[in-house]
Amino acid sequence: MCGRTACSLAADNLRRACAYRDRRGQYRQPEWVRGERYQPSYNKGPQSRGPVLLSRRHLYQDADSSERVLMDMRWGLVPSWFKQDNPSKLQFKTSNCRSDTMLSKSSYKGALLKGKRCVVLADGFYEWQQQQSGGKQPYFIYFPQTKDAMDKGTEGDEEWKGWRLLTMAGIFDCWEPPSGGEMLYTYTIITVDASKDVSFIHHRQVRAGTGVAGMPAILDGDEAIRKWLDFAEVPTQEAVKLIQPTENIVFHPVSTFVNNMRNNTPECVAPIELGAKKEVKATPSNKVMLGWLKSSQEGSPQKKENDLPKWTSQFIPSPSPKKTSADVLQQWLGKQGQPAAKKRKA
């Protein structure tokens, strides 16, 4: 499942991070729709608002379906057919949509068959591991990063050199109040069975008699994003084939500070040393994460630079002799920002 995310980039930088090439090969940045409503956050949960990508044709019928726009939507899908006057009266949770039932449940089927596919954007998402002591240890999960994530770049740069955003497959819908009023755009995040590297973090029953971990359906690369968004060219039957688990992710433990939704500072995503009794000083191994946190400050609701927490990274012990995402992340940081080595096939 996906119950909490972070998306800390300011609105302008978020546009730059979502740059793409359209059908004609032209380099473009998606334009914002209602961009003034977007609020960066290190701690987003269901019912909060978050940024999504969608085809421009959903809003402008004569637009090229390969063109993209950014829009701030509420997390938790409200079906267009919902007839009550208050969306909070919806009797079931719709923040996540299981991939194995998305074409059978009425909440999602209609929107999906109409091509209402979107990409939910985040720095990463949080998951909690049940501890033997009874508590839960949170982890932050995200794409592997390169040393470029340390650089803000300049406004004149064509290519974004900052943090690589996690791109999650979603479904959106548009609900109109029966009594009239502003249309409400909402989304849900599609979930799949977790890759084996992160399956031990959080388990849930997804089929009778089996314990299987769930995670967001992650679209890895612009081609996957293009196919998911371009509903006019890529039919639903082909698009749903993109919904697969991925192993191209890394993770690290974070402080239980993130457990409180009111907490919204860089401390939410900062790596911690498991079992540490006090704060420890930063080391060269965490330059990428620290550089990203510093460079993402502009326009974000967070502490001043001098208030940033300092830490050393300690990564999750492998539950098996096989190479894990934690090993990849540790190797990546150990090379001080060099691209992570690709995972070997088991």
Secondary structure, 3 states (H helix, E strand, C coil): CCCCEEECCCHHHHHHHCCEECCCCCEECCEEECHHHCCCEEEECCCCEEEEEEEHHHCCCCCCCCCEEEEEEEECCCCCCCCCCCHHHCCCCCCEEECCCCCCCHHHHHHHHCCCEEEEEECEEEEEEECCCCCEEEEEEECCCCHHHHCCCCCCCCCCCCCCCEEEEEEEEEECCCCCCCCEEEEEEEEEECCCCCCCCCCEEEECCEEECEEECECCCHHHHHHHHCCCCCCHHHHHHHCCCCCCCEEEEECHHHHCCCCCCHHHCCECCCCCCCCCCCCHHHHHHHHHHHHCCCCCCCCCHHHCCCCCCCCCCCCCCCCCHHHHHHHHHHCCCCCCCCCCCC
